[in-house]
Amino acid sequence: MKEKFYLTTPIYYPNGNLHIGHTYCTIAADTIKRFKNYQGYDAYFTTGTDEHGQKIAQTAADFGMKPLEYVDRIVEDTKELWKLLDIEYDSFIRSTDPQHEKNVQNIFQTLYDKGEIYKGEYEGFYCTPCESFWTESQMDEEHNCPDCGRPTHKAKESTYFFKLSEYTDKLLDYYKTHPDFIKPKSREREMINNFLKDGLEDLSVSRSSVEWGVPVPFDEEHVIYVWIDALSCYLSAIGYGFDEEKFNAYWPAGVHLVGKEIVRFHVIIWPALLMAMDLPLPKQIFGHGWILFDDDKMSKSKGNIQYPEPIVNLYGVDALRYFLLKEFTFGEDGSFTVDKFLKRMNSDLANDLGNLLSRTVSMIEKYTDGEIPSPSDAIGPDEDLKELLLGTKAKVEEAMEEWQFSDALESIWQAVRRTNKYVDETEPWIICKDEDQTRIKTVLYNLAESLRIISVLLYPFMKETALKLREQLGLCENPSFEEADTWGLLEIGTKVEKKAPIFPRVDIEKERERLAKANDDLNEERMEKLGGSKKLVDKHTKPEITIDDFGKLEIRVAKVESVEDHPNADRLYLLNLKMGCEKKTIVSSIKDFYKPEDLVGKNIVIVNNLKPHNFRGIESAGMLLAAEDEDGKLSLLTTMEEIADGSCVY
């Protein structure tokens, strides 16, 4: 039976805006899966989406959609992207899968019954975009989120806590006895110095007044907070709770690949939860770096996103896979620029590999009637070439033990460059004139055999390219890794066939403009579709209205007379409003953004004739109007000049 190997990417937040920074981790995981299978393992690869939370619910509401309806379309787009990138995942887990939600409740109940979870009250600083609470000591003087850098706000609510504080020493001991648990080693030092050195605090693991989530099984006022929900997806994806045979076969995971910004959750919260559940810990958590754009983190708000689709559509999936895996040291940040990509494609793919294949096949067609010739005894350059090619497999395996894709590909490209050098050393265009054709046949065989071994080594990294190499060499079957250990497997008489260049050279200046336009076009289309553009109306989800439609709305200016906490909901305000002689109360969820003293006495704009709705026992008679930017900052609408409350807005 093959040895099992389980690997995962993070369970992504479904923002519908996957750029090459997001695809980097998934391409890396897909490459690991292919490579482990190539080595003879039974590798199982999980990815998926984390779909619960206040932010998703609010975004869906902005589009007039239910949360599940909203995320369904994003998940569909995500799967289409993975298909385009030839990602061969085995399981796509969604946190909204019914079986997973059942698992989450069972895990929460188990931890509660064991005394690992208790009910209390949390007061701290909350980052809405990250959906994370932070303590004073974890933030800067301006109380910005240490993960995303955005402002936080003070929040207080009833919550259930996980006794994370009891796991400080256990985690430190585990790190010490399992030195490969956190990679690269710099991530371990960060976690110890920034979070564990002074002791951990208990962790809030539920939210009240948030409906879009998995309910706490014994307290319907609370939903289970994102990290228990999201992290346990790794278990549900391989049968936890319903297919114990499969689960026991693959768990513990061989490696979780995660971005460096979420290492904390995976090396502190996740192992503590597993310890509390009496489950084995993953063998390794690998925190990779970011792909930056011109040395700045890719961000929708900064307008510096590079999408993968235009690159794949213009140059093929392997050009992108090669660049991401070769250009950057896995575990460190790397900077993407269009010029770097195009230059790498010209130098490595078109010049080194593409040209080597093209001229080898051309010479075989010209000098030996298109058939692989029979070689004779090797001499000096032949032996050097053979030795390097046969030693490359071990170098690739050594690099992949540490997930160093760049080093693995560099070893392969050393073989490519050495084979090109062999052409210059042997000068086939001269020796072909010899009356004795023995030498030219040997040289051409060695070139073709080198390309065969290169195709074997490239297969888990660049499958499409490897198969194109083999096709021109007359090889129809997919390679096996063992073939890279042996010289001379290319059968004499095999018919080669020259085809179009596998990587044509490109004009960098022209392609820079072409790629930029394709990226901008896709960015505009995607921003409009997902509500991230500067346009206030999403034309795909909200139809045009007439003046008669607008006339149905009664929009008025209202003065805030007082603000009260909702008696039955920790995160809601009761705004008592005055509009001339009329007074009314509106229930609002703006508590995360405003203090009562910020609101009292202010004029705001409301929809006055909205049908009343009951929010936890209090009737709300109207709706506040507010603007929210893509970073989660919210601002209530008001008027430029002081105007009497009760005034109509036209």
CORFENFEN-V903328 format. One record per backbone hydrogen bond with DSSP energy under -0.5 kcal/mol. NH is the residue of the N-H (numbers start at 1). CO is the residue of the C=O. If there is no record, write none. Layout:
NH;CO
NH;CO
This chain:
5;42
7;44
8;255
9;46
12;10
12;48
14;50
15;13
19;17
20;306
22;19
23;19
24;20
25;21
25;22
26;22
27;23
28;24
29;25
30;26
31;27
32;28
33;29
34;30
35;31
36;32
37;33
38;34
39;35
40;36
40;37
41;36
42;3
43;41
44;5
46;7
47;91
48;10
49;93
50;12
51;49
53;212
57;53
58;54
59;55
60;56
61;57
62;58
63;59
63;60
64;61
65;60
70;66
71;67
72;68
73;69
74;70
75;71
76;72
77;73
78;74
79;75
80;76
81;77
82;78
83;79
84;80
85;81
86;83
87;82
88;86
89;87
90;45
91;45
93;47
93;91
95;49
97;94
101;97
102;98
103;99
104;100
105;101
106;102
107;103
108;104
109;105
110;106
111;107
112;108
113;109
114;110
115;112
116;111
117;111
118;161
120;159
122;157
124;155
125;134
126;153
127;132
128;126
131;127
132;127
134;125
138;135
139;136
140;144
143;140
145;150
149;145
152;143
153;126
155;124
157;122
159;120
161;118
162;203
163;116
164;162
166;163
167;164
168;165
171;167
172;168
173;169
174;170
175;171
176;172
177;173
178;174
181;178
183;181
183;285
187;184
188;184
189;185
190;186
191;187
192;188
193;189
194;190
195;191
196;191
197;192
199;196
203;162
205;160
207;223
209;221
213;211
215;213
216;219
216;222
219;216
222;219
223;207
224;214
225;205
228;225
229;225
230;226
231;227
232;228
233;230
234;231
235;232
236;232
237;233
238;235
239;236
240;235
242;239
243;239
247;243
248;244
249;245
250;246
251;247
254;6
255;6
256;284
257;8
257;255
258;256
258;286
260;288
262;259
263;260
266;262
267;263
268;264
269;264
270;265
272;268
273;269
274;270
275;271
276;272
277;273
278;275
279;274
283;253
285;181
286;256
287;183
287;285
288;258
288;286
292;290
292;334
293;296
294;292
294;336
296;293
298;291
303;299
303;300
304;299
307;305
311;307
312;308
313;309
314;310
315;311
316;312
320;316
321;317
322;318
323;319
324;320
325;321
326;322
327;323
328;324
330;328
332;329
334;290
336;292
336;334
341;337
342;338
343;339
344;340
345;341
346;342
347;343
348;344
349;344
350;345
351;346
352;347
353;348
354;349
355;350
356;352
357;353
358;354
359;355
360;356
361;357
362;358
363;359
364;360
365;361
366;362
367;363
368;364
370;364
371;364
371;368
372;494
375;373
382;379
383;379
384;380
385;381
386;382
387;383
388;384
389;385
390;386
391;387
392;388
392;389
393;389
395;391
396;392
397;393
398;394
399;395
400;396
401;397
402;398
402;399
403;400
404;399
405;403
408;404
409;405
410;406
411;407
412;408
413;409
414;410
415;411
416;412
417;413
418;414
419;415
420;416
421;417
422;418
423;419
424;420
425;421
426;422
427;423
430;427
431;427
432;428
433;430
434;431
437;435
441;437
442;438
443;439
444;440
445;441
446;442
447;443
448;444
449;445
450;446
451;447
452;448
453;449
454;450
455;451
456;452
457;453
458;454
459;455
461;458
462;458
466;462
467;463
468;464
469;465
470;466
471;467
472;468
473;469
474;471
475;470
476;474
483;480
484;481
485;482
486;483
491;489
493;372
494;491
496;370
497;472
508;506
511;507
512;508
513;509
514;510
515;511
516;512
517;513
518;514
519;515
520;516
521;517
522;518
523;519
524;520
525;521
526;522
527;523
528;524
529;525
530;526
531;527
531;528
532;527
533;527
539;537
541;538
542;538
543;541
550;546
551;547
552;548
552;549
553;550
555;553
556;554
556;606
557;647
558;604
559;578
560;602
561;559
561;576
562;576
564;574
566;572
569;566
572;569
573;588
574;564
575;573
575;586
576;562
576;574
577;575
577;584
578;559
579;582
582;579
584;577
586;575
588;573
591;571
592;589
593;590
594;590
598;595
599;595
599;596
600;596
601;560
602;599
604;558
605;637
606;556
607;623
608;554
608;606
609;554
610;607
613;620
615;613
615;618
616;614
618;615
620;613
621;585
621;619
622;620
623;607
625;605
627;635
629;633
632;629
635;627
637;625
646;557
647;644
649;555
650;648
